[in-house]
Amino acid sequence: MAITNTSVGAGTPTNLYTSSGENAVTTMIFCNTGVVDTYMTVWMVPSGSSLNNNMMILNSVYMPAGE
């Protein structure tokens, strides 16, 4: 079991985790440590697939600054 964290920027899709096929993601925690309120959208995309709305798990979730 590994606990990892990744900082991401706004507006650019970022690969946060790639499974080896022998594991699973059980928890994801998101925060906005910046000084500007923002909205967050999250997708889970299988390797080799193209991003599409069928893979969206969070859509435009409001994230206040410092949250």
Contact map, one row per residue, 1 for C-alpha under 8 A:
1110000000000000000000000000000000000000000000000000000000000000000
1111000000000000000000000000000000000000000000000000000000000000000
1111100000000000000000000000000000000000000000000000000000000000000
0111110000000000000000000000000000000000000000000000000000000000000
0011111000000000000000000000000000000000000000000000000000000000000
0001111100000001000000000000000000000000000000000000000000000000000
0000111110000000000000000000000000000000000000000000000000000000000
0000011111000100000000000000000000000000000000000000000000000000000
0000001111110000000000000000000000000000000000000000000000000000000
0000000111110000000000000000000000000000000000000000000000000000000
0000000011111000000000000000000000000000000000000000000000000000000
0000000011111100000000000000000000000000000000000000000000000000000
0000000000111110000000000000000000000000000000000000000000000000000
0000000100011111000000000000000000000000000000000000000000000000000
0000000000001111110000000000000000000000000000000000000000000000000
0000010000000111110000000000000000000000000000000000000000000000000
0000000000000011111000000000000000000000000000000000000000000000000
0000000000000011111100000000000000000000000000100000000000000000000
0000000000000000111111110000000000000000000000000000000000000000000
0000000000000000011111100000000000000000000000000000000000000000000
0000000000000000001111110000000000000000000000000000000000000000000
0000000000000000001111110000000000000000000000000000000000000000000
0000000000000000001111111000000000000000000000000000000000000000000
0000000000000000001011111100000000000000000000000000000000000000000
0000000000000000000000111111000000000000000000000000000000000000000
0000000000000000000000011111000000000000000000000000000000000000000
0000000000000000000000001111100000000000000000000000000000000000000
0000000000000000000000001111110000000000000000000000000000000000000
0000000000000000000000000011111000000000000000000000000000000000000
0000000000000000000000000001111100000000000000000000000000000000000
0000000000000000000000000000111110000000000000000000000000000010011
0000000000000000000000000000011111001100000000000000000000000011111
0000000000000000000000000000001111100000000000000000000000000000111
0000000000000000000000000000000111111000000000000000000000000000110
0000000000000000000000000000000011111000000000000000000000000000110
0000000000000000000000000000000001111100000000000000000000000001100
0000000000000000000000000000000101111110000000000000000000000111100
0000000000000000000000000000000100011111000000000000000000000111100
0000000000000000000000000000000000001111100000000000000000011110000
0000000000000000000000000000000000000111110000000000000001111110000
0000000000000000000000000000000000000011111000000000000111111000000
0000000000000000000000000000000000000001111100000000000111100000000
0000000000000000000000000000000000000000111110000010101111000000000
0000000000000000000000000000000000000000011111000000001110000000000
0000000000000000000000000000000000000000001111101110001000000000000
0000000000000000000000000000000000000000000111111000000000000000000
0000000000000000010000000000000000000000000011111000000000000000000
0000000000000000000000000000000000000000000001111100000000000000000
0000000000000000000000000000000000000000000011111110000000000000000
0000000000000000000000000000000000000000000010011111000000000000000
0000000000000000000000000000000000000000001010001111101000000000000
0000000000000000000000000000000000000000000000000111111100000000000
0000000000000000000000000000000000000000001000000011111100000000000
0000000000000000000000000000000000000000000000000001111100000000000
0000000000000000000000000000000000000000001110000011111110000000000
0000000000000000000000000000000000000000111100000001111111100000000
0000000000000000000000000000000000000000111100000000001111100000000
0000000000000000000000000000000000000001111000000000000111111000000
0000000000000000000000000000000000000001110000000000000111111000000
0000000000000000000000000000000000000011100000000000000001111100000
0000000000000000000000000000000000000011100000000000000001111110000
0000000000000000000000000000000000001111000000000000000000011111000
0000000000000000000000000000001100001111000000000000000000001111101
0000000000000000000000000000000100011100000000000000000000000111111
0000000000000000000000000000000111111100000000000000000000000011111
0000000000000000000000000000001111100000000000000000000000000001111
0000000000000000000000000000001110000000000000000000000000000011111
